[in-house]
Amino acid sequence: MLPRLYSPEALQNKTACELGADNLRYLKTVLRLQPGDGIIVFDGFGHEFEARIECFSASGVHVSLGTQIPQADKKISTTLAQAIPKAGKMDLIVKTAAELGTDVIIPFTAVRSVSRIAGEKASAKVDRWQKIVREAARCSRSPRLTVIEPVLSFADMLSRATPDARKLIFWEEEDQQNIRDVLNDPGFDEVGHYFIVVGPEGGLSRDEVARARESGFISVSLGKRILKVETAAAAILSIIQYEKGIFSQRAGG
């Protein structure tokens, strides 16, 4: 299987590209590739090419682009709004969500969030998460990069949901409707975008859930089992992708 590299520049209508110095050591020293060897290059915007190394330089790797690799149409798009958890748990959430085909991740601060980041620290965290999604896309062979948005307040996060989205807020106190009810509702068979809100370790407050409902969100549960915050998002995204998205086998998607 050919090595797969990310190009930070868009590749549409290009015949060549330059991979930066960060790829030089990986290709030349770790993989021991040489000019003329084949690789795969993708740009995170759905463009992926068979390519060939032309030459190495001190600044990077010059690559010629060959045949474009066709991509299957996505059945759904997903946005995960995740309250920032403690310590390094967000790294795992971002990695798993990206591998599961999440289009956008919105980190936000909830009332019960223990970790609160802002300013330069928040920007540094977002930069780190962007590196994680690039690596996740490379390893999972996804042609698209998950977008990491800046850290938002709860109210600003709610406003990011578009009117066409199926807006779901997961709440452990919800006892009327679970995720199966929502996904099996025939009235929403043609929904193409799911906007999912997951709270922090301490859960979402009643006031936050009420505000979300006022913004058109439906509160949903995963059932009686309580999951850790780093497991909840992965479980939710896996269920939705199995029923409606990349893992679904339903004809016509």
C-alpha positions as CSV (number, residue, x, y, z in Angstrom):
1,M,0.0,0.0,0.0
2,L,1.4,3.4,-1.0
3,P,2.3,5.9,1.7
4,R,-0.3,8.6,2.1
5,L,0.6,12.3,2.7
6,Y,-1.3,15.4,3.4
7,S,-0.8,18.5,1.3
8,P,-1.7,21.8,3.0
9,E,-2.4,23.4,-0.4
10,A,-5.6,22.6,-2.4
11,L,-4.8,20.2,-5.2
12,Q,-7.7,20.8,-7.5
13,N,-6.5,21.6,-11.1
14,K,-2.8,21.1,-10.0
15,T,-0.2,18.9,-11.7
16,A,2.4,19.2,-8.9
17,C,2.8,20.2,-5.3
18,E,5.4,20.8,-2.7
19,L,5.3,18.8,0.6
20,G,7.0,20.6,3.4
21,A,10.1,19.8,5.4
22,D,8.1,17.9,8.0
23,N,7.5,15.2,5.3
24,L,11.1,15.2,4.1
25,R,12.5,13.0,6.9
26,Y,9.5,10.7,7.0
27,L,9.7,9.9,3.3
28,K,13.5,9.9,2.9
29,T,14.8,8.5,6.2
30,V,11.9,6.6,7.7
31,L,10.4,5.1,4.6
32,R,13.6,5.3,2.6
33,L,11.9,6.4,-0.6
34,Q,13.7,7.8,-3.6
35,P,12.8,10.1,-6.5
36,G,10.5,8.1,-8.9
37,D,8.7,6.3,-6.1
38,G,5.0,6.5,-5.8
39,I,2.9,7.9,-3.0
40,I,-0.7,9.1,-2.5
41,V,-1.3,12.8,-1.8
42,F,-4.6,14.3,-0.4
43,D,-5.5,17.9,0.5
44,G,-8.4,17.5,3.0
45,F,-10.9,19.0,0.6
46,G,-11.9,15.7,-1.1
47,H,-9.1,15.7,-3.7
48,E,-6.7,12.7,-3.7
49,F,-4.1,11.8,-6.3
50,E,-1.7,9.1,-7.2
51,A,1.7,10.9,-7.2
52,R,5.4,10.5,-7.7
53,I,8.4,11.9,-5.9
54,E,10.3,14.1,-8.3
55,C,13.1,15.3,-6.0
56,F,14.1,16.1,-2.4
57,S,15.4,19.5,-1.3
58,A,16.3,21.2,1.9
59,S,12.8,22.8,2.1
60,G,10.7,19.7,1.3
61,V,9.6,17.2,-1.3
62,H,8.6,18.1,-4.9
63,V,5.8,15.8,-6.1
64,S,4.1,15.4,-9.5
65,L,0.4,14.5,-9.4
66,G,-1.0,11.8,-11.6
67,T,-4.4,10.2,-11.7
68,Q,-7.0,11.6,-9.4
69,I,-8.6,9.0,-7.1
70,P,-12.4,9.1,-7.3
71,Q,-14.3,9.6,-4.0
72,A,-17.7,8.2,-3.0
73,D,-20.4,10.8,-2.2
74,K,-21.0,11.3,1.5
75,K,-24.4,10.2,2.7
76,I,-24.5,12.6,5.6
77,S,-22.5,15.3,7.3
78,T,-21.9,15.5,11.0
79,T,-21.0,18.3,13.4
80,L,-19.9,17.4,16.9
81,A,-20.1,20.1,19.5
82,Q,-18.2,18.8,22.5
83,A,-17.9,20.4,25.9
84,I,-14.2,20.5,26.8
85,P,-13.4,17.7,29.2
86,K,-10.6,17.4,31.8
87,A,-6.9,16.9,31.0
88,G,-6.1,15.3,27.6
89,K,-9.4,13.6,27.0
90,M,-10.3,16.0,24.2
91,D,-7.3,14.7,22.1
92,L,-8.8,11.2,22.1
93,I,-12.3,12.6,21.3
94,V,-11.0,14.6,18.4
95,K,-9.0,11.7,17.0
96,T,-11.9,9.2,17.2
97,A,-14.4,11.7,15.8
98,A,-12.2,12.5,12.9
99,E,-11.7,8.8,12.2
100,L,-15.4,8.3,12.2
101,G,-15.9,10.9,9.5
102,T,-17.0,13.9,11.5
103,D,-17.0,17.0,9.3
104,V,-16.8,19.7,12.0
105,I,-15.8,19.7,15.7
106,I,-16.8,22.6,17.9
107,P,-15.2,22.7,21.3
108,F,-17.3,24.7,23.8
109,T,-17.4,25.6,27.4
110,A,-20.3,24.4,29.5
111,V,-21.4,25.4,33.0
112,R,-20.0,22.2,34.4
113,S,-16.8,22.2,32.4
114,V,-13.8,21.8,34.7
115,S,-11.3,22.8,32.1
116,R,-11.7,26.3,30.8
117,I,-9.3,27.6,28.1
118,A,-9.2,31.0,26.4
119,G,-7.0,33.3,24.5
120,E,-3.6,32.0,23.4
121,K,-4.0,28.8,25.3
122,A,-7.2,28.1,23.4
123,S,-5.5,28.8,20.0
124,A,-2.7,26.5,20.9
125,K,-5.1,23.7,21.8
126,V,-7.0,24.2,18.5
127,D,-3.6,24.0,16.6
128,R,-2.9,20.7,18.4
129,W,-6.3,19.3,17.5
130,Q,-5.8,20.3,13.9
131,K,-2.6,18.2,13.8
132,I,-4.5,15.3,15.3
133,V,-7.2,15.4,12.6
134,R,-4.6,15.6,9.9
135,E,-2.9,12.4,11.2
136,A,-6.4,10.8,11.7
137,A,-7.3,11.5,8.0
138,R,-3.9,10.1,6.8
139,C,-4.3,6.9,8.8
140,S,-8.1,6.4,8.1
141,R,-7.6,7.2,4.4
142,S,-10.2,9.9,4.5
143,P,-9.9,12.4,1.7
144,R,-11.4,15.2,3.9
145,L,-10.1,16.9,7.0
146,T,-12.3,17.4,10.0
147,V,-12.6,21.2,10.7
148,I,-11.8,22.3,14.2
149,E,-13.6,25.5,15.1
150,P,-12.4,27.9,17.8
151,V,-13.5,27.3,21.4
152,L,-16.9,28.9,21.8
153,S,-19.4,29.7,24.6
154,F,-22.5,27.5,24.9
155,A,-24.7,30.2,23.4
156,D,-22.3,30.8,20.4
157,M,-22.1,27.0,19.9
158,L,-25.9,26.7,19.6
159,S,-26.0,29.5,17.0
160,R,-23.6,27.5,14.8
161,A,-26.3,24.9,14.0
162,T,-27.9,25.6,10.6
163,P,-31.7,25.4,10.2
164,D,-31.5,22.3,7.9
165,A,-29.6,20.2,10.5
166,R,-31.1,17.5,12.7
167,K,-30.1,19.1,16.1
168,L,-29.6,16.6,18.9
169,I,-28.4,17.4,22.5
170,F,-27.5,14.3,24.5
171,W,-28.6,14.5,28.1
172,E,-28.5,11.7,30.7
173,E,-31.7,12.8,32.4
174,E,-33.8,12.5,29.2
175,D,-36.3,9.6,29.7
176,Q,-38.7,10.1,26.8
177,Q,-36.6,9.8,23.7
178,N,-33.5,7.9,22.9
179,I,-31.2,7.9,19.8
180,R,-33.0,4.9,18.2
181,D,-36.3,6.8,18.3
182,V,-34.7,9.8,16.6
183,L,-32.9,7.8,13.9
184,N,-36.0,5.7,13.1
185,D,-38.3,8.6,12.8
186,P,-39.5,8.4,9.1
187,G,-40.1,12.2,9.1
188,F,-36.4,12.7,9.1
189,D,-35.3,10.1,6.6
190,E,-33.9,12.7,4.2
191,V,-31.9,14.6,6.8
192,G,-28.4,15.2,5.4
193,H,-26.8,17.0,8.4
194,Y,-26.6,16.0,12.1
195,F,-25.5,18.5,14.7
196,I,-24.7,16.7,17.9
197,V,-24.0,18.3,21.4
198,V,-22.2,16.3,24.0
199,G,-21.7,17.6,27.5
200,P,-18.7,17.5,29.9
201,E,-18.0,14.9,32.7
202,G,-20.6,16.5,35.0
203,G,-23.2,16.6,32.3
204,L,-25.3,19.5,30.9
205,S,-27.4,21.6,33.2
206,R,-31.2,21.7,33.0
207,D,-30.9,25.4,32.0
208,E,-28.5,24.5,29.1
209,V,-30.8,21.8,27.8
210,A,-33.8,24.2,28.1
211,R,-31.9,26.9,26.1
212,A,-31.0,24.3,23.5
213,R,-34.6,23.2,23.1
214,E,-35.6,26.8,22.6
215,S,-33.1,26.8,19.7
216,G,-34.7,23.8,18.1
217,F,-32.6,21.0,19.6
218,I,-34.1,17.7,20.7
219,S,-32.9,16.2,23.9
220,V,-31.9,12.5,23.5
221,S,-30.4,9.8,25.7
222,L,-28.2,6.8,25.0
223,G,-30.3,4.7,27.3
224,K,-29.7,3.8,30.9
225,R,-26.0,3.2,30.7
226,I,-23.8,6.2,31.6
227,L,-20.7,6.5,29.4
228,K,-17.5,8.3,30.1
229,V,-17.3,11.6,28.2
230,E,-14.5,10.2,25.9
231,T,-16.7,7.2,25.1
232,A,-20.0,9.0,24.6
233,A,-19.1,10.9,21.4
234,A,-17.6,7.9,19.8
235,A,-20.7,5.8,20.6
236,I,-23.1,8.4,19.3
237,L,-21.1,9.0,16.1
238,S,-20.7,5.3,15.5
239,I,-24.5,4.7,15.9
240,I,-25.4,7.6,13.5
241,Q,-22.8,6.5,10.9
242,Y,-24.0,2.9,11.1
243,E,-27.6,3.9,10.6
244,K,-27.2,6.8,8.2
245,G,-23.6,7.3,7.1
246,I,-20.4,5.7,6.2
247,F,-21.2,2.3,7.7
248,S,-24.8,2.2,6.4
249,Q,-25.6,-0.4,3.8
250,R,-29.0,1.0,2.9
251,A,-29.5,1.4,-0.8
252,G,-29.6,5.0,-1.9
253,G,-28.1,6.1,1.5
